[in-house]
């Protein structure tokens, strides 16, 4: 059916507030990834899930960032005490498998544009 | 460690002329390499991928890329640019599930 969807498409918040960004992967895709794309840069890896567990969260910049995927499908990226430097497009992707081989195409959603005032 | 360097931040060509977008990679391992395209207000789309089979890889919309291990390069080419090719292009390396993106090359196509 549909591709990867992300909500909201745009989020404006104030410094210090808490935000949640949602990702609905393609049905049947067990691997889910979060990336952050700052203005003028390529996407940077944040975290990826294989099923319900975070297989690699080494890209999360600090402990204000957290992500969950409780049922192995939808994922939520949570940012506490937002800062102006968190402003970026947050991209979600999913694939059939995670790695080995590293050939499974990652399908990207349209992203959530987060603006922290 | 993986890194990807896109040698040009902007490339401008006239419609009907060849396109060359340059990419070099560095890796401790043999990487899987990809090119993704990002049109304004649209999601990233896979153009092509190299996974240690043929070194010349053909992708969608007439694009192709050649993996050259001796030069650690994976340049993207197209014989004849079309207006619809105007977009941002990312060279990407993959290792253990993670994608490592270059900074991107903005392609402008003049009529």
Interface residues (C-beta under 8 A of the other chain):
Chain A: X3 X4 X31 X33 X35 X40 X41 X42 X43 X44 X45 X48 X55 X56 X59 X91 X93 X98 X99 X101 X102 X103 X105 X106 X108 X109 X110 X111
Chain B: X31 X32 X36 X41 X42 X43 X44 X45 X46 X49 X51 X90 X92 X94 X95 X96 X97 X98 X99 X100 X101 X102 X103 X104
